[in-house]
Amino acid sequence: MENKEKKVLLRISNLKQYFPLKKGRFVKANDGITLDIYEGETFGLVGESGCGKSTLGRTILQLYHQTYGRTMYYGRSLDDLAPKYVTDTVKHLKKRRQKLHELEEKRDKLEAQYAKLSEKEQYAMHAELDAARKLAEDALLDITKIVGGFLVVDDLNPVIAIYSKGYAVARKLSALEVKRQSLQVDVDDAEYAVKTAKEAGKVPNDAKLASAQSRLKQCDDSIAALRKQLAGISDDIQKMREPYASNPEFQKYEAYRDDGIDLARLTYDEMRRLRRDMQLIFQDPYSSLNPRMSVGQIISEGMQAHNMIKKKDARMQEMVLNVMDECGLAPYFLHRFPHQFSGGQRQRIGIARALATNPKFVVCDEAVSALDVSIQAQIINLLLDLKERENLTYMFITHDLSVVKYISDRVGVMYLGSMVELADADEIFRHPVHPYTEALLNAIPTTDTVGGKELSILEGDIPSPVNPPKGCKFHTRCKYCTEICTQVVPAWEEVRPNHFVACHHKLKIEE
């Protein structure tokens, strides 16, 4: 699924989000979603109400604890964060490899049984085999994404030892980076105090600035020493790889190794460090703002939480005003409260709050659906301008197909917790391949009564996510449904370059 011309920011694989009910039942809000989100793009997400769009956005941000699957984030490296799950994987590498072999044996056994069955008998067994394949694949990736080809070496003890040593250094480095951020704030505060004192004709406190700079330099020296040590360990690991350069099996698994962070496996504190990078713009501009806080307090709250600024910092007002200016908010709004603003102004405040931490990825959860058309246009244009200036990446969730076509680079179509089609925005509107996408586009109202297409409304309701239909989830409403649709979940396939669909009866694509 990777577009080699673009850098992947988020890679989502087999993501599942289940919410428990009584008696062992679950609401399957997201069920096996796989997609890439590229750096600097706007990824549009459409579908009927209740299909799991907002849940997907919040699960990617780990506001909901992910039930299953992998959400790889490439905005920072493993060494930057040094997450606990890496250390645990390395520590229990032998046990994990043994478990992988067991899962692969089970998969191979089921595949041998499957091959001997008739076509109709295969329908009944397909779901079990598919689950076994995914479990084996996930267990493989959990290991190889960290140690790569070392999975196949006979003696894992040297591998465990050197990786454990490396991540012990990385954890120290990560802790120092957090400390450095706080020290940098102290230096910035002291520099600002000196500047304002000189402007006011007062004697600046140069001693405080010198002390803050000294502490920062000591921290930088310690960081440099640890980085040098970590580079030496990386060189040693590379030397360990050299004897296996001609080993095809080693090189096969080495290709899986990457430096991404699996958000689903992070602890609460680790994920909190990444919250600065990933923000959310809420749907309702009326209920999403604290009525007891002023605009300045709302916008600065995230800055304080992520140690970008201290609570009573003299620089706070200046920084907040800069963010407000970027989002089209007048300076005199600073001390006003949410009830004093219109819906469009409130949404601008929500956008300013999200952008105050300088994020890389923003989920816009139906950010314009509660606004009238003229205000929608203003907010959409604002989002596009901010995207260009700040190199932001959006996930834009909406019901409005005209809006998603205008703002999105690519569009994903969801139905009952699953992704059914994914393509460039122009491509998906010109050449829909999934019957559900076709039905959504045919339901768009038009004023063209002469030679225009006839409005077609999709009949029936979305089935319950507690007990979804077997096979293709859309088959209960699909006019192209056959027996295979009722039994077998369709595979996620690339039908054209960067055009993916999950359907047994794909619509004909006109060239």
GIVEN-V651459 format. One record per helix or strand of 3 or more residues. SS is the DSSP state (2 for helix, 1 for strand). FROM is the first residue (numbers start at 1). LEN is the number of residues. Records with the same first field share a line. If there is no record, write none. Layout:
# GIVEN-V651459
SS->FROM-LEN, FROM-LEN
This chain:
# GIVEN-V651459
1->8-13, 26-13, 42-5, 68-6, 278-4, 361-5, 393-5, 410-6, 418-7, 492-5, 499-4
2->53-8, 78-4, 84-8, 93-23, 119-34, 157-43, 206-37, 248-7, 263-3, 268-10, 295-11, 316-11, 331-3, 338-3, 343-13, 373-18, 401-7, 425-6, 435-8, 483-5
